[in-house]
Amino acid sequence: MASESDSPDVLVLRRAIHGMAIDEYAAELRDRLPDREVVVARTPEEERELIAGAPVATGVEADEALLERAGDLRLFACSYAGYGHLPMDAFAERDVAVSTASGVHGPNMAEHVLGMILAFVRRFPEAWRRQQRREWRHFQATELAGSTVTVVGLGAIGSATVERLAGFDVHTIGVRHSPEKGGPTDEVLGQDALDDALARTDYLVLACPLTDETRGMIGESAFKTLPPEAVLVNVARGPVVDTDALVDALRGSDIRGAALDVTDPEPLPEDHPLWMLSNVFITPHNSGHTPEYYARLADVVAENVRRIDEGDEGLRNQVLP
């Protein structure tokens, strides 16, 4: 076994996630890999030195300059579910496998979505405004039962959301790139049938990745197709929605409201009109936070370390090769 100054078995890069100390992640990995040396690189210099002989590295990012130092790297375990920010060509050239944190966010982001939906159903933002004014005055709310919830994207987050909606007596429509894969919703449609789903939607949940196909997917036409009582919930990526069209739709009462954990641009400027609208509920891209994040991520990484040792060809959450 290598020493810390030589070649760790698993190198943890220094950047933390969601404000949680990177040492917590290393501790979770050590619990699952007691016979391996797990080392945290605390400076850029330590990252460059320690990656030279490490077979596994894990972290938010690794640029090409760092990869040039990686002589024995077999797996880079990304701490994010997305990997569009990674130099995938550079990993491929060096024959380094890449895995992601896909699925780690499922439970907490699904709870976040459900909270956003229920906030609009029971009109909690209006209750909060009246509380701030110390105003005891009745207001009317609605029920979720009998509604149609459309979920765009049936990966871990979308599927977990549908599972948590099961007890609310709603009709669910799933929209995904490959509808032949099916899903947990009452209906599964392809993206070419999105308009059909939108026309029947009370709550539209976006939980899809940002791709060329999904960028700007929800724009002026979509807002005109949605019923005026519809609510948009976005936990995907900001650019999936045309922001200007969203502002127009909210101002013009083309939809009832929007719950946004992601925006475009992001961070949202202080003077952006979305902040001023009473029918918008904004959270600062924190639906992905959970105290269980590192534990779930360590489960994925530790399993992949064992698979590599056993010579398995497939890794969990593998996106390259």
C-alpha positions in Angstrom: 0.0 0.0 0.0 1.3 3.4 -1.0 2.1 6.1 1.6 0.4 9.5 1.5 3.5 11.1 0.1 3.6 8.5 -2.7 0.6 6.9 -4.3 -2.8 6.7 -2.6 -5.3 4.1 -3.7 -8.0 6.8 -3.9 -7.2 10.5 -4.3 -9.9 12.9 -3.1 -9.5 16.3 -4.8 -9.8 19.4 -2.7 -13.1 21.1 -3.8 -16.0 20.5 -1.6 -19.7 20.3 -2.5 -22.7 22.1 -1.0 -20.6 23.7 1.7 -19.8 20.3 3.3 -16.2 19.6 4.3 -14.3 17.4 1.9 -13.0 15.4 4.9 -16.5 14.1 5.4 -16.4 12.5 2.0 -13.0 11.0 2.6 -14.2 9.5 5.9 -17.2 7.9 4.1 -14.8 6.4 1.6 -12.5 5.0 4.3 -15.5 3.4 6.1 -16.3 1.5 2.9 -12.7 0.8 1.8 -10.9 0.0 5.1 -8.1 -1.7 3.3 -7.3 1.2 1.0 -5.5 4.4 1.5 -7.8 7.4 0.9 -6.0 10.7 0.8 -7.3 14.2 0.5 -5.3 16.6 -1.7 -5.6 20.0 0.1 -3.8 22.2 -2.3 -3.3 22.4 -6.1 0.3 21.3 -5.6 -0.8 18.2 -3.7 -3.3 17.4 -6.4 -0.6 17.5 -9.0 1.8 15.4 -6.9 -0.6 12.7 -5.6 -2.5 12.1 -8.9 0.8 10.9 -10.5 0.4 7.4 -9.1 -3.2 7.2 -8.0 -5.4 4.6 -9.8 -8.6 6.3 -8.7 -9.3 10.0 -8.3 -12.6 11.6 -7.3 -13.8 15.2 -7.2 -15.9 17.9 -8.9 -13.5 18.5 -11.8 -10.1 17.6 -13.3 -8.7 19.7 -16.1 -6.3 18.6 -18.8 -3.3 20.0 -17.0 -4.0 17.8 -14.0 -4.6 14.8 -16.2 -1.2 15.2 -17.8 0.3 14.3 -14.4 -1.9 11.2 -14.0 0.3 8.3 -15.0 -1.7 5.4 -13.5 -5.2 6.8 -13.4 -7.9 4.2 -14.2 -11.1 5.9 -12.9 -12.2 9.5 -12.3 -15.3 9.5 -10.2 -17.0 12.8 -10.7 -18.8 14.2 -7.6 -21.5 15.7 -9.8 -24.3 14.0 -11.6 -23.5 15.9 -14.8 -20.2 15.7 -16.6 -20.5 18.3 -19.4 -17.8 20.4 -17.6 -15.2 17.6 -17.8 -12.6 17.2 -20.6 -14.0 13.9 -21.8 -11.8 13.7 -24.9 -8.7 14.0 -22.6 -10.0 11.2 -20.4 -10.7 9.0 -23.5 -7.2 9.7 -24.9 -5.7 8.4 -21.6 -8.1 5.4 -21.4 -9.5 6.7 -18.1 -13.0 5.6 -17.2 -15.4 8.3 -15.9 -18.3 7.7 -13.5 -20.8 10.2 -12.1 -22.9 10.8 -9.0 -26.1 10.1 -10.9 -28.9 9.0 -8.5 -27.3 10.5 -5.4 -29.7 13.5 -5.6 -32.8 11.5 -6.2 -34.5 11.4 -2.8 -33.7 14.9 -1.6 -34.5 16.6 -5.0 -37.8 14.6 -5.2 -38.7 15.9 -1.8 -37.8 19.5 -2.9 -40.1 19.1 -5.9 -42.9 17.8 -3.8 -42.5 20.7 -1.4 -42.6 23.2 -4.3 -45.8 21.7 -5.6 -47.5 21.6 -2.3 -46.4 25.2 -1.6 -48.5 26.2 -4.7 -51.3 23.9 -3.9 -51.8 25.2 -0.4 -50.5 28.7 -1.3 -47.9 28.8 1.4 -46.0 31.8 -0.2 -49.3 33.9 0.2 -49.6 32.7 3.8 -46.0 33.8 4.5 -46.6 37.2 3.0 -49.7 37.7 5.2 -47.7 36.5 8.2 -45.0 39.1 7.5 -47.8 41.7 7.5 -49.4 40.2 10.7 -52.5 39.9 8.7 -55.1 37.4 9.8 -57.2 37.1 6.7 -58.5 34.0 5.0 -57.4 33.0 1.5 -58.4 30.1 -0.7 -56.2 27.2 -1.7 -56.6 24.1 -3.8 -56.0 20.3 -3.7 -53.4 18.2 -5.4 -55.7 15.2 -5.8 -57.1 14.9 -9.3 -54.3 16.9 -10.8 -52.1 15.9 -13.7 -48.4 16.1 -13.1 -46.0 15.9 -16.0 -42.4 15.0 -15.3 -39.9 15.7 -18.1 -37.0 13.4 -17.6 -37.4 10.0 -15.9 -33.9 9.5 -14.6 -33.2 9.1 -10.9 -34.7 12.5 -9.9 -37.8 12.3 -12.1 -38.5 8.7 -11.1 -38.0 9.5 -7.4 -40.5 12.4 -7.8 -43.1 10.1 -9.4 -42.7 7.6 -6.6 -43.3 10.2 -4.0 -46.4 11.4 -5.8 -48.0 8.0 -5.6 -50.0 8.7 -2.5 -51.5 11.9 -3.8 -54.1 10.5 -6.2 -52.7 12.3 -9.2 -52.3 11.3 -12.9 -48.7 11.3 -14.0 -47.2 11.8 -17.5 -43.6 11.1 -18.1 -41.8 12.7 -21.1 -38.4 11.2 -22.0 -36.0 11.0 -24.9 -36.5 7.2 -25.2 -40.1 6.5 -24.3 -39.6 2.8 -25.2 -37.7 2.5 -22.0 -41.0 3.0 -20.1 -41.1 4.5 -16.6 -43.1 4.7 -13.4 -45.6 7.3 -14.7 -49.2 6.4 -15.8 -48.2 7.5 -19.3 -44.8 7.7 -21.0 -44.4 9.9 -24.0 -41.5 10.9 -26.2 -40.3 14.5 -26.5 -42.1 14.7 -29.9 -45.4 14.4 -27.9 -44.5 17.2 -25.4 -47.3 19.5 -26.5 -49.9 16.8 -26.0 -48.7 16.4 -22.4 -48.4 20.2 -21.8 -52.0 20.8 -22.8 -53.2 18.4 -20.0 -50.7 19.5 -17.3 -51.4 21.1 -14.0 -47.9 20.8 -12.6 -44.9 20.6 -15.0 -41.7 19.3 -13.4 -38.5 19.6 -15.3 -35.9 17.0 -14.2 -34.1 16.5 -17.5 -30.4 17.0 -18.4 -29.4 20.1 -20.4 -28.7 19.0 -24.0 -29.1 20.5 -27.4 -32.5 18.9 -27.6 -33.7 20.3 -24.2 -32.2 23.7 -24.3 -35.0 26.2 -24.6 -37.5 23.4 -24.6 -40.0 25.4 -22.5 -40.5 28.6 -24.4 -43.2 30.9 -25.7 -45.1 28.1 -27.5 -45.0 25.8 -24.5 -46.4 28.5 -22.2 -49.2 29.2 -24.6 -50.0 25.4 -24.7 -50.0 25.0 -20.9 -53.3 25.7 -19.2 -53.4 29.1 -17.4 -53.6 27.3 -14.0 -50.4 25.3 -14.6 -47.4 25.7 -12.4 -43.8 25.2 -13.6 -41.3 23.5 -11.3 -37.7 23.5 -12.6 -34.9 21.5 -10.9 -33.2 20.6 -14.2 -31.0 23.4 -15.6 -31.9 27.1 -16.1 -31.5 27.1 -19.9 -34.1 24.3 -20.4 -36.5 27.3 -20.0 -36.5 30.4 -22.1 -36.3 33.0 -19.3 -37.7 35.9 -21.3 -40.7 33.8 -22.3 -41.2 32.7 -18.7 -41.3 36.2 -17.4 -43.8 37.2 -20.1 -46.0 34.1 -19.3 -45.9 34.9 -15.5 -46.7 38.6 -16.1 -49.4 37.8 -18.6 -51.0 35.1 -16.4 -50.4 32.5 -19.1 -49.5 30.2 -16.2 -50.3 30.4 -12.5 -46.7 30.4 -11.2 -43.2 29.0 -11.2 -41.0 27.3 -8.6 -37.4 27.7 -9.7 -34.4 26.0 -8.1 -32.4 26.9 -11.3 -32.4 29.9 -13.5 -30.8 31.4 -16.6 -28.7 33.4 -15.8 -27.4 31.9 -12.6 -26.9 33.3 -10.1 -29.9 35.4 -10.8 -29.0 39.2 -10.8 -30.5 41.3 -8.0 -32.4 43.4 -10.4 -33.9 40.5 -12.5 -37.7 40.7 -12.9 -38.2 37.2 -11.6 -37.3 38.4 -8.1 -40.2 40.9 -8.3 -43.0 38.6 -9.2 -45.3 37.4 -6.5 -46.1 34.1 -8.4 -42.5 32.9 -8.4 -40.9 30.8 -5.7 -37.1 30.8 -6.0 -34.5 28.7 -4.2 -30.7 29.2 -5.0 -29.9 25.9 -6.7 -29.9 24.0 -3.4 -32.3 21.2 -4.1 -29.3 19.0 -4.6 -28.1 19.4 -1.0 -28.6 16.6 1.4 -26.5 15.5 4.5 -26.5 12.1 2.9 -24.7 13.3 -0.3 -21.2 12.1 0.6 -22.5 8.8 2.0 -24.4 8.0 -1.2 -21.6 9.1 -3.4 -19.1 7.0 -1.5 -21.4 3.9 -2.0 -21.0 4.4 -5.8 -17.3 5.0 -5.7 -16.4 2.2 -3.3 -18.4 -0.3 -5.4 -16.6 0.8 -8.6 -13.2 0.4 -6.9 -14.1 -3.2 -6.0 -15.4 -3.8 -9.6 -12.1 -2.5 -11.0 -10.2 -4.9 -8.7 -12.3 -7.8 -9.7 -11.9 -7.0 -13.4 -15.5 -6.2 -14.1 -16.1 -4.4 -17.4 -19.0 -2.3 -16.3 -19.0 0.3 -13.6 -21.9 1.9 -11.8 -22.8 5.3 -13.4 -20.1 4.9 -16.0 -20.3 7.5 -18.8 -16.9 6.8 -20.4 -16.0 4.7 -22.2 
